[in-house]
């Protein structure tokens, strides 16, 4: 898939800069192949925290690289493409959420990791889809629990855990737009298929799922399952790892309401050519003002402690 010249060049540059490549499951397969560590938001945060590398090249989206920098102020954190934003993080304006938080008595703000550094800085703890249940259960009972930024994840947690939470209104444009009609079509075509979904999906979509969990959770669930067919409601970048792990299974990804494959365009902006250029120039580099970083660090460290 990836020619030897590219592989050798990346190895040479990594050695020269003492760099580690972290990648999310939603990036293209050739990047998944050359990554030193592949994972979801929680695993990538944990890996970024403990790495000995001088340079962290983050193949994901902007908030993920910012998280790595918050946790590693002395390391150089670079992105293949500085334009790799996140629709959920971009929707959530810190000024609006801070005003919302201050309107409650004794508030405790849980913020989904898919948010800006500024929003992390006004949060009490951060969560990911992998550890969100554990985080919510840890909040003192006398607090008014607020959940930002993803309304679908927050509503799912509130209902499943029977915990009263005030939930912010934003959403992931990928997970919020799956077609219910396409789910029904796939169920009719594959009646024996198991259905797995990410909790960023709306409730009416989650109602079809047998398993609901994080990206890593979905992969692990499918790998362990004896079923041979799966209808999947998350970004189709995970198909590459699923096919590597289980060659005898079939995977059907639900399309969006426009009838298109429901991909994260920003994740696909990461390319091998941009990785090489980033390692050659050690840029684009993520920088965060120290006072802001320290404020954002506290809720992130609490998350890692609780995880």
C-alpha positions as CSV (number, residue, x, y, z in Angstrom):
1,X,0.0,0.0,0.0
2,X,2.8,2.4,0.9
3,X,6.0,2.3,-1.1
4,X,9.3,1.6,0.5
5,X,10.8,5.0,-0.3
6,X,8.1,6.7,1.8
7,X,8.5,4.3,4.6
8,X,12.3,4.7,4.7
9,X,12.1,8.5,4.6
10,X,9.6,8.6,7.5
11,X,11.9,6.2,9.5
12,X,14.9,8.4,8.8
13,X,13.1,11.6,9.8
14,X,11.7,10.0,13.0
15,X,15.1,8.9,14.0
16,X,16.6,12.3,13.3
17,X,14.0,14.2,15.3
18,X,13.3,11.6,17.9
19,X,9.7,11.7,16.9
20,X,6.7,9.4,17.6
21,X,3.7,9.3,15.3
22,X,0.3,9.0,17.1
23,X,-2.8,8.4,14.9
24,X,-6.5,8.1,15.3
25,X,-8.5,5.2,13.9
26,X,-10.3,7.6,11.5
27,X,-7.2,8.5,9.4
28,X,-6.4,6.8,6.1
29,X,-5.1,3.2,6.2
30,X,-1.6,4.0,5.0
31,X,-1.2,6.4,8.0
32,X,-2.5,3.7,10.4
33,X,0.2,1.4,9.0
34,X,3.1,3.8,9.8
35,X,1.8,5.0,13.1
36,X,3.8,4.1,16.3
37,X,0.6,4.1,18.2
38,X,-3.0,3.9,17.0
39,X,-6.0,4.6,19.2
40,X,-9.0,6.6,20.2
41,X,-8.9,9.9,22.2
42,X,-8.4,8.4,25.6
43,X,-5.6,6.0,24.5
44,X,-3.9,8.7,22.5
45,X,-4.0,11.1,25.5
46,X,-2.5,8.4,27.7
47,X,0.2,7.6,25.2
48,X,1.0,11.3,24.7
49,X,1.4,11.7,28.5
50,X,4.0,8.9,28.8
51,X,6.1,9.2,25.7
52,X,9.8,9.8,25.9
53,X,10.0,11.2,22.3
54,X,11.1,14.8,21.8
55,X,8.6,15.3,19.0
56,X,5.0,14.2,18.8
57,X,3.5,14.1,15.3
58,X,-0.2,13.9,15.7
59,X,-2.3,12.4,12.9
60,X,-5.8,13.4,14.0
61,X,-7.5,16.7,14.4
62,X,-6.5,19.9,16.0
63,X,-7.9,19.4,19.5
64,X,-6.1,16.1,19.8
65,X,-2.7,17.8,19.1
66,X,-3.6,20.6,21.6
67,X,-4.3,17.9,24.2
68,X,-0.9,16.4,23.6
69,X,0.7,19.8,24.0
70,X,-1.2,20.5,27.2
71,X,0.2,17.3,28.7
72,X,3.7,17.8,27.2
73,X,4.8,21.4,27.4
74,X,8.5,20.7,26.8
75,X,7.9,18.6,23.7
76,X,7.4,19.8,20.2
77,X,3.9,18.8,19.0
78,X,3.2,19.0,15.3
79,X,0.3,18.4,12.9
80,X,0.5,17.3,9.3
81,X,-2.2,19.9,8.4
82,X,-3.0,22.8,10.7
83,X,-6.5,23.0,9.1
84,X,-7.7,19.7,10.6
85,X,-10.4,21.1,12.8
86,X,-13.3,19.3,14.5
87,X,-16.9,20.2,13.7
88,X,-18.0,19.6,17.3
89,X,-15.1,21.5,18.8
90,X,-15.7,24.4,16.4
91,X,-19.4,24.6,17.2
92,X,-18.8,25.0,20.9
93,X,-18.0,28.6,21.8
94,X,-16.3,28.9,25.2
95,X,-18.0,32.3,25.9
96,X,-21.4,30.8,25.5
97,X,-20.6,27.7,27.6
98,X,-19.0,29.7,30.4
99,X,-22.1,31.9,30.6
100,X,-24.2,28.8,30.7
101,X,-22.1,27.3,33.5
102,X,-22.3,30.4,35.6
103,X,-26.1,30.4,35.4
104,X,-26.2,27.3,37.7
105,X,-25.7,26.9,41.5
106,X,-22.7,24.8,42.5
107,X,-21.9,23.7,38.9
108,X,-19.5,20.9,37.9
109,X,-18.7,21.0,34.2
110,X,-17.7,17.8,32.4
111,X,-16.4,18.6,29.0
112,X,-16.0,16.1,26.2
113,X,-12.4,16.0,25.0
114,X,-13.5,17.1,21.6
115,X,-13.3,20.8,22.5
116,X,-10.8,23.7,22.5
117,X,-8.1,24.3,25.0
118,X,-10.0,27.4,26.2
119,X,-13.1,25.3,27.0
120,X,-11.0,22.7,28.8
121,X,-9.6,25.5,30.9
122,X,-13.0,26.4,32.3
123,X,-14.0,22.7,32.8
124,X,-13.8,20.7,36.1
125,X,-13.0,17.5,34.4
126,X,-12.6,16.1,30.8
127,X,-14.0,12.9,29.5
128,X,-13.8,10.7,26.4
129,X,-16.4,8.3,25.1
130,X,-14.3,5.5,26.6
131,X,-14.3,6.8,30.1
132,X,-17.4,9.0,30.2
133,X,-19.4,6.6,32.4
134,X,-16.7,6.3,35.0
135,X,-16.2,10.1,35.0
136,X,-19.9,10.8,35.5
137,X,-20.2,8.3,38.3
138,X,-17.3,10.0,40.1
139,X,-18.9,13.4,40.4
140,X,-20.0,14.4,44.0
141,X,-23.8,14.1,44.5
142,X,-24.1,17.6,45.8
143,X,-22.9,19.1,42.5
144,X,-25.1,20.4,39.6
145,X,-23.7,18.3,36.8
146,X,-23.3,20.0,33.4
147,X,-22.1,18.1,30.3
148,X,-20.6,19.8,27.2
149,X,-20.1,19.5,24.3
150,X,-21.9,16.6,22.7
151,X,-25.6,16.5,23.3
152,X,-26.1,13.0,22.1
153,X,-23.3,11.5,24.3
154,X,-24.6,13.6,27.3
155,X,-28.2,12.5,26.8
156,X,-27.1,8.9,26.4
157,X,-25.1,9.0,29.7
158,X,-27.9,10.7,31.6
159,X,-30.4,8.1,30.6
160,X,-28.2,5.0,31.0
161,X,-26.8,6.0,34.4
162,X,-30.0,7.6,35.6
163,X,-28.1,10.8,36.5
164,X,-29.6,14.2,36.2
165,X,-27.3,16.3,34.0
166,X,-27.8,19.6,32.1
167,X,-26.5,18.9,28.6
168,X,-25.1,21.4,26.1
169,X,-26.6,21.6,22.6
170,X,-23.8,20.8,20.1
171,X,-23.0,17.6,18.2
172,X,-20.6,15.8,15.9
173,X,-21.7,16.3,12.3
174,X,-20.5,12.8,11.3
175,X,-22.3,10.9,14.1
176,X,-25.4,13.1,14.1
177,X,-26.3,12.6,10.5
178,X,-26.7,8.8,10.0
179,X,-29.6,7.8,7.9
180,X,-32.3,5.8,9.7
181,X,-33.6,4.6,6.3
182,X,-30.3,3.2,5.4
183,X,-30.1,1.3,8.8
184,X,-33.5,-0.3,8.0
185,X,-32.3,-1.2,4.5
186,X,-29.2,-2.9,5.8
187,X,-31.2,-4.7,8.5
188,X,-33.5,-6.1,5.8
189,X,-30.5,-7.1,3.6
190,X,-28.5,-8.6,6.5
191,X,-31.0,-9.8,9.2
192,X,-28.4,-11.7,11.1
193,X,-26.0,-8.7,11.4
194,X,-25.1,-7.3,14.8
195,X,-25.3,-3.5,15.1
196,X,-22.7,-1.4,16.9
197,X,-22.9,2.4,17.4
198,X,-20.9,5.2,18.8
199,X,-22.7,7.2,21.6
200,X,-22.3,10.4,19.7
201,X,-25.3,9.2,17.6
202,X,-28.8,10.5,18.4
203,X,-31.1,8.4,20.5
204,X,-33.3,7.3,17.7
205,X,-30.2,5.8,16.0
206,X,-28.8,4.3,19.1
207,X,-32.1,2.4,19.7
208,X,-31.1,0.1,16.8
209,X,-27.7,-0.9,18.4
210,X,-27.0,-4.0,20.4
211,X,-23.7,-2.5,21.4
212,X,-22.9,1.2,22.1
213,X,-19.4,2.3,22.9
214,X,-16.3,4.2,21.9
215,X,-14.3,3.6,18.8
216,X,-12.0,1.2,20.6
217,X,-15.0,-0.4,22.3
218,X,-16.6,-1.1,19.0
219,X,-13.5,-2.6,17.5
220,X,-13.0,-4.8,20.6
221,X,-16.6,-5.9,20.6
222,X,-16.6,-6.9,17.0
223,X,-13.3,-8.7,17.3
224,X,-14.6,-10.8,20.2
225,X,-18.0,-11.5,18.6
226,X,-18.8,-14.8,17.0
227,X,-21.1,-13.0,14.5
228,X,-20.0,-12.7,10.9
229,X,-21.9,-9.6,9.8
230,X,-21.9,-6.1,11.4
231,X,-23.8,-2.9,10.7
232,X,-21.6,-0.1,12.1
233,X,-22.5,3.5,13.1
234,X,-19.3,5.4,13.3
235,X,-16.6,6.8,11.0
236,X,-15.6,4.1,8.5
237,X,-11.9,4.6,9.1
238,X,-12.1,1.8,11.6
239,X,-12.8,-0.7,8.8
240,X,-9.1,-1.1,8.1
241,X,-8.3,-2.4,11.6
242,X,-11.4,-4.5,11.7
243,X,-10.4,-6.3,8.4
244,X,-6.9,-6.8,9.7
245,X,-8.1,-8.4,12.9
246,X,-11.0,-10.4,11.5
247,X,-10.7,-11.4,7.8
248,X,-13.7,-13.7,7.9
249,X,-16.3,-11.0,8.8
250,X,-18.2,-8.5,6.8
251,X,-18.8,-4.8,7.8
252,X,-21.5,-2.5,6.5
253,X,-21.2,1.2,7.3
254,X,-24.4,3.3,7.5
255,X,-24.5,6.3,5.2
256,X,-25.6,9.8,6.0
257,X,-28.9,11.4,5.3
258,X,-27.6,12.5,1.9
259,X,-26.8,8.9,0.9
260,X,-23.0,9.4,1.1
261,X,-20.3,7.6,3.1
262,X,-20.3,9.4,6.5
263,X,-16.6,10.2,6.7
264,X,-14.7,12.8,8.8
265,X,-13.2,15.1,6.1
266,X,-10.8,16.7,8.6
267,X,-9.3,13.3,9.5
268,X,-8.7,12.6,5.9
269,X,-6.6,15.8,5.5
270,X,-3.7,13.9,7.1
271,X,-1.6,12.5,4.3
272,X,1.8,10.7,4.0
273,X,3.2,13.6,2.0
274,X,2.2,16.1,4.7
275,X,3.7,13.8,7.4
276,X,7.0,13.9,5.7
277,X,6.9,17.6,5.2
278,X,5.9,18.1,8.9
279,X,8.9,16.0,10.1
280,X,11.3,17.8,7.7
281,X,10.2,21.2,8.9
282,X,9.0,20.4,12.4
283,X,5.8,22.4,11.6
284,X,3.0,23.2,11.8
285,X,3.7,23.4,15.5
286,X,1.1,23.6,18.3
287,X,1.8,26.4,20.8
288,X,-0.3,27.2,23.9
289,X,0.2,30.2,26.3
290,X,1.4,28.8,29.6
291,X,-1.3,30.3,31.9
292,X,-4.0,28.8,29.6
293,X,-2.2,25.5,29.4
294,X,-2.0,25.1,33.2
295,X,-5.7,25.8,33.5
296,X,-6.5,23.2,30.9
297,X,-4.1,20.7,32.4
298,X,-5.9,20.4,35.7
299,X,-9.2,18.8,34.3
300,X,-7.2,16.6,31.9
301,X,-5.0,15.3,34.7
302,X,-8.1,14.5,36.8
303,X,-9.5,12.6,33.8
304,X,-6.4,10.5,33.5
305,X,-6.3,9.9,37.2
306,X,-9.9,8.7,37.2
307,X,-9.3,6.6,34.1
